[in-house]
Amino acid sequence: MTATNTIENAIVPFVKNAWYIAAWAEELDDGMISRTIMNKPLVIFRDAEGKVGVLEDRCCHRGAPLTHGEVITEGLQCGYHGLVFDTTGACVMIPGQKNIPPDARVTAYPVVEQNQIIWIWTGDPALADESKIVAYPYHDQPDKWPHRKAMFQIKSNYMLMIDNLMDLTHLGYVHTKTIGGNPNQHVAAEMETRPTDNGAYFIRWMLDHKPPPTYVKGGKFEGNVDRWQEFEYVAPSIVLQWSGALEMGKGAKENRDQEGFHLRLLHAATPETETTFHYFWSTSNGYRQDDPQATQEMYEEIYPTFIEDQVIMGVQQDRINLDPDRGLVAIHADSALALGRIAVGKMLEKEQVQVSQAAE
């Protein structure tokens, strides 16, 4: 933010040197999918040995989309003339031809499969440090954290989702029928905000409050609760959430990790274009773990809230598009949001330096 309390960039550029979620692992159960990330048409596939590859969706022979082909034993076969590529992008077979030219290959991107997530690196491959991938172990703990995943496109710049998640005062207005609750309670929530090494963190407390409808259904509360919302932004695209509530008098502030209503959520905003992104989200049930119906009910309760976000961010982007260079005014509730913007700004500046150094 500047001294005039303005967030200067309504449309934030891509950070390329970072890990992004490209797909949920189960999306590859049928072999391959097509997905555009940062204006790049990609094909994501699992070969016969179970290894995942992410390639440009363009055959080097005649430019046909590789997604018009199929996964065979030898690799990904183009559906136009049958060239086959492995997960590194190298052509390994040309029908009717033994000699394979060295330039018969397509661009491949660093990819890692971890915690049932397919991660992609779109920047300088030499900088693709796997230790920087955000760990999300809850996907690997089905007994303790049964979960459901989803993904859909939102027609806005990816940072509008980060803004949305890092300023929860919108809950009382956008999500009145689900997780929202009283708007004044959200504005008046006790809040701790701080920067992190690679993003921003906040926790909000709403003590002795009436639980919203989703919490009542999930936690079977009969009276007021002590409720918290903990969010960590890992720039540029990941937000980790732990929300929950305990009955009053159970000492929620001293020990949240006890029986009550718990939700773990993973949010990821992977840019598709400058004004659209893929919204990946996973919600894990930490309150009635042995009840499959509870996990399904949780998913059905939360899904509509993200549709509400999809709508507001879409029309928000429509207005921004009319004057994309116009700044956005910041208010008191934007403290965590501002820290998030600062974090992604630092990444963009670092990347510009790296590009300049590489060009010298």
C-alpha positions in Angstrom: 0.0 0.0 0.0 1.1 3.6 -0.5 0.7 6.6 1.7 -2.6 7.2 0.1 -3.9 3.9 1.3 -4.3 2.5 -2.2 -3.5 -1.0 -3.4 -1.9 -0.1 -6.7 -2.3 -3.3 -8.7 -5.8 -4.6 -9.2 -4.5 -7.1 -11.8 -1.4 -8.7 -10.4 1.2 -10.3 -12.8 2.1 -14.0 -12.6 4.9 -15.2 -10.3 6.5 -17.8 -12.5 9.2 -19.1 -10.2 6.8 -20.9 -7.8 5.0 -24.1 -7.3 1.3 -24.2 -8.3 -1.3 -26.8 -8.1 -1.9 -28.1 -11.6 -4.4 -30.9 -10.7 -5.7 -33.2 -8.1 -4.0 -36.6 -8.4 -7.4 -38.4 -9.0 -8.0 -36.2 -12.0 -5.5 -38.4 -13.9 -7.4 -41.6 -13.2 -8.5 -41.5 -16.9 -5.0 -40.9 -18.2 -4.7 -37.2 -19.0 -6.4 -33.8 -18.8 -6.0 -30.5 -20.6 -5.4 -27.3 -18.6 -4.2 -23.8 -19.3 -1.9 -22.3 -16.8 -0.4 -18.8 -17.2 -1.7 -18.7 -20.7 0.1 -22.0 -21.6 -2.0 -24.8 -22.9 -0.8 -27.9 -21.1 -1.4 -31.7 -21.1 -1.1 -33.4 -17.7 -0.9 -37.2 -17.9 0.2 -40.3 -16.0 2.2 -42.9 -18.0 1.9 -46.7 -17.8 4.4 -46.8 -14.9 2.4 -44.2 -12.9 4.8 -41.3 -13.4 3.2 -37.9 -14.0 4.3 -35.6 -16.8 3.3 -32.0 -17.7 3.9 -31.1 -21.3 3.0 -28.2 -23.6 -0.1 -29.2 -25.4 1.4 -28.9 -28.8 3.0 -31.7 -30.9 6.4 -30.7 -32.3 5.5 -32.3 -35.6 2.5 -30.4 -36.9 1.4 -28.4 -33.9 -1.7 -30.5 -33.1 -2.9 -30.6 -29.4 -1.5 -33.7 -27.7 -4.7 -33.9 -25.7 -6.3 -35.1 -28.9 -4.3 -38.3 -28.5 -4.1 -40.9 -25.8 -1.8 -42.5 -23.2 -0.3 -45.8 -24.4 2.3 -48.1 -22.9 5.2 -46.2 -24.4 3.9 -42.7 -23.4 1.6 -40.0 -24.7 0.7 -40.5 -28.3 -0.3 -37.6 -30.6 -3.6 -38.2 -32.2 -2.6 -36.7 -35.5 0.4 -38.8 -36.7 1.2 -41.0 -33.8 4.4 -39.6 -32.4 4.9 -40.7 -28.8 6.4 -38.6 -26.0 7.6 -39.5 -22.5 7.2 -37.5 -19.3 10.4 -35.5 -20.1 8.9 -34.3 -23.4 11.3 -36.4 -25.5 9.8 -38.2 -28.5 10.4 -41.9 -28.0 8.6 -43.3 -31.0 7.8 -42.2 -34.6 5.6 -44.6 -36.6 7.5 -46.0 -39.6 10.8 -44.3 -38.6 13.7 -45.7 -36.5 15.7 -42.5 -36.4 14.3 -39.9 -34.0 15.6 -36.3 -34.6 17.1 -34.7 -31.4 14.7 -31.7 -31.8 11.7 -34.0 -31.8 10.6 -33.1 -28.3 8.1 -30.7 -26.6 8.6 -28.5 -23.5 8.2 -30.4 -20.2 7.7 -28.7 -16.9 9.0 -29.8 -13.5 6.3 -31.7 -11.7 5.9 -33.3 -8.3 3.1 -35.5 -6.9 2.7 -35.1 -3.2 -0.2 -35.4 -0.8 -2.6 -36.4 -3.6 -1.7 -33.1 -5.4 0.1 -32.6 -8.7 2.4 -29.5 -8.4 3.9 -27.7 -11.4 6.7 -25.2 -11.8 6.4 -22.8 -14.7 9.5 -20.7 -14.2 13.2 -21.4 -14.5 13.6 -25.2 -14.1 17.0 -24.6 -12.4 15.2 -22.9 -9.5 12.6 -25.6 -9.0 13.3 -26.5 -5.3 10.9 -29.3 -4.2 11.4 -28.3 -0.6 9.4 -25.2 -1.3 6.2 -27.2 -2.0 3.6 -26.6 0.6 3.0 -29.8 2.7 -0.6 -30.8 3.2 -0.5 -34.1 5.2 -4.3 -34.1 6.0 -5.0 -35.7 2.6 -2.9 -38.7 3.8 -4.8 -39.1 7.1 -8.3 -40.3 6.0 -9.2 -41.7 9.4 -8.5 -38.4 11.2 -9.3 -36.0 8.3 -11.7 -37.5 5.8 -12.0 -35.0 2.9 -13.5 -34.0 -0.4 -11.9 -32.0 -3.1 -13.1 -29.8 -6.0 -11.9 -27.4 -8.6 -13.6 -24.8 -10.8 -12.7 -21.7 -12.8 -13.2 -18.2 -11.5 -13.2 -15.3 -13.9 -10.9 -12.9 -12.0 -7.3 -12.3 -11.4 -5.9 -14.9 -9.0 -5.0 -12.4 -6.3 -8.6 -11.4 -5.9 -9.1 -14.9 -4.3 -6.1 -14.3 -2.0 -7.6 -10.9 -1.1 -11.0 -12.6 -0.4 -9.5 -15.2 1.9 -7.3 -12.7 3.8 -10.1 -10.4 4.7 -13.0 -12.3 6.3 -15.2 -9.3 7.0 -16.9 -10.2 3.8 -18.4 -13.4 5.4 -21.2 -11.6 7.1 -22.3 -10.1 3.8 -21.6 -12.6 1.1 -22.2 -15.8 3.0 -25.2 -15.0 5.2 -26.9 -18.4 4.5 -24.0 -20.6 5.3 -20.8 -19.8 7.2 -21.4 -16.1 7.6 -23.1 -15.1 10.8 -23.6 -11.6 12.0 -21.6 -9.0 10.0 -20.9 -6.8 13.0 -19.4 -9.8 14.9 -17.0 -10.4 12.0 -15.9 -6.7 11.9 -15.4 -6.7 15.7 -13.6 -10.0 15.9 -10.4 -10.1 18.0 -7.6 -10.5 15.4 -3.9 -11.1 15.4 -2.0 -10.5 12.1 1.6 -10.9 11.2 3.9 -11.3 8.2 5.6 -14.7 7.7 8.8 -15.5 5.8 6.8 -16.2 2.6 3.4 -14.7 3.1 1.0 -13.6 5.9 -0.8 -15.1 8.9 -3.8 -14.2 10.9 -6.1 -15.7 13.5 -9.5 -14.3 14.4 -11.6 -15.0 17.6 -15.3 -14.6 18.0 -16.1 -15.5 21.6 -19.5 -16.2 23.0 -21.2 -16.0 19.6 -24.1 -17.7 18.0 -22.7 -20.3 15.6 -23.6 -19.9 11.9 -25.9 -22.5 10.2 -23.0 -24.7 8.9 -21.5 -25.0 12.3 -24.8 -25.9 13.9 -25.4 -28.7 11.5 -21.9 -30.0 11.8 -21.2 -29.6 15.5 -24.7 -30.0 16.8 -24.3 -26.9 19.0 -27.3 -25.9 21.1 -25.9 -22.6 22.4 -23.2 -20.0 21.8 -19.7 -21.0 21.0 -16.1 -19.7 21.0 -15.1 -19.7 17.3 -11.8 -19.1 15.5 -10.5 -18.7 12.0 -6.8 -19.3 11.3 -5.4 -18.5 7.9 -1.9 -18.7 6.5 -1.1 -17.3 3.0 1.9 -19.0 1.3 2.7 -16.7 -1.6 1.9 -16.6 -4.4 -1.1 -19.0 -4.5 -1.8 -21.1 -1.4 -3.9 -20.4 1.6 -4.1 -22.9 4.5 -7.2 -22.6 6.8 -8.2 -24.1 10.1 -11.6 -23.0 11.3 -13.6 -24.3 14.2 -15.6 -23.8 17.3 -15.9 -25.2 20.8 -18.7 -25.0 23.3 -18.2 -22.1 25.7 -16.2 -22.9 28.7 -13.9 -25.5 27.1 -10.9 -23.2 26.9 -10.8 -22.8 23.1 -8.1 -20.1 23.2 -5.9 -22.2 25.4 -6.3 -25.4 23.5 -8.2 -25.6 20.2 -7.0 -29.1 19.5 -9.8 -30.9 21.4 -13.1 -32.4 20.4 -15.4 -29.9 18.8 -16.2 -28.5 15.3 -13.0 -28.5 13.1 -12.5 -27.8 9.4 -9.2 -27.9 7.6 -9.2 -26.3 4.2 -6.7 -26.0 1.4 -7.2 -23.1 -1.1 -5.2 -22.7 -4.2 -5.5 -20.0 -6.9 -3.6 -21.2 -10.0 -3.6 -18.5 -12.8 -5.1 -19.5 -16.1 -4.9 -16.1 -17.7 -4.4 -12.6 -16.3 -8.2 -12.4 -15.5 -9.1 -16.1 -14.8 -7.8 -18.8 -12.5 -8.4 -22.3 -11.4 -9.6 -22.5 -7.9 -8.6 -25.8 -6.2 -10.1 -26.4 -2.8 -10.1 -29.3 -0.3 -12.1 -29.5 2.8 -11.4 -32.0 5.6 -13.8 -33.0 8.4 -12.3 -33.0 11.8 -15.4 -33.4 13.9 -17.3 -36.6 13.0 -14.6 -38.5 11.3 -16.2 -41.9 11.4 -19.4 -40.7 9.8 -19.1 -40.6 5.9 -22.4 -38.7 5.8 -20.9 -35.9 7.9 -18.1 -35.4 5.4 -20.5 -35.3 2.5 -22.8 -32.9 4.4 -19.8 -30.7 5.2 -18.9 -30.6 1.5 -22.4 -29.8 0.5 -22.6 -27.0 3.1 -19.3 -25.4 2.0 -19.6 -25.7 -1.7 -22.3 -23.0 -2.0 -20.1 -20.6 -0.2 -17.4 -20.8 -2.9 -20.0 -20.4 -5.6 -20.9 -17.2 -3.8 -17.3 -16.1 -3.9 -17.1 -17.1 -7.6 -20.0 -14.8 -8.4 -18.7 -11.7 -6.4 -15.2 -12.0 -7.8 -16.4 -12.4 -11.3 -18.4 -9.2 -11.2 -15.6 -7.5 -9.3 -13.2 -8.3 -12.2 -15.8 -7.0 -14.7 -15.6 -3.6 -13.1 -11.8 -3.7 -12.7 -11.5 -4.5 -16.4 -13.2 -1.2 -17.3 -10.2 0.7 -15.8 -7.5 -1.8 -14.9 -4.9 0.8 -13.9 -7.1 2.3 -11.3 -6.1 1.5 -7.7 -8.1 0.0 -4.9 -8.7 1.8 -1.6 -7.5 0.0 1.5 -9.4 0.0 4.8 -8.6 -1.2 8.4 -9.9 -4.7 7.7 -7.2 -5.1 5.0 -4.2 -5.6 7.3 -3.6 -9.3 6.4 -4.6 -8.7 2.8 -2.0 -5.9 2.6 0.7 -8.2 4.0 -0.2 -10.8 1.4 0.1 -8.2 -1.4 3.5 -7.1 0.0 4.7 -10.8 0.0 3.7 -11.4 -3.6 5.2 -8.1 -4.6 8.6 -9.1 -3.2 8.4 -12.3 -5.2 7.7 -10.4 -8.4 10.6 -8.0 -7.7 13.0 -10.9 -7.0 11.9 -12.6 -10.2 12.6 -9.5 -12.2 16.1 -9.3 -10.8 16.6 -13.0 -11.7 15.5 -12.4 -15.3 17.7 -9.4 -15.6 20.7 -11.3 -14.3 20.1 -14.2 -16.7 19.9 -11.8 -19.6 23.3 -10.3 -18.9 
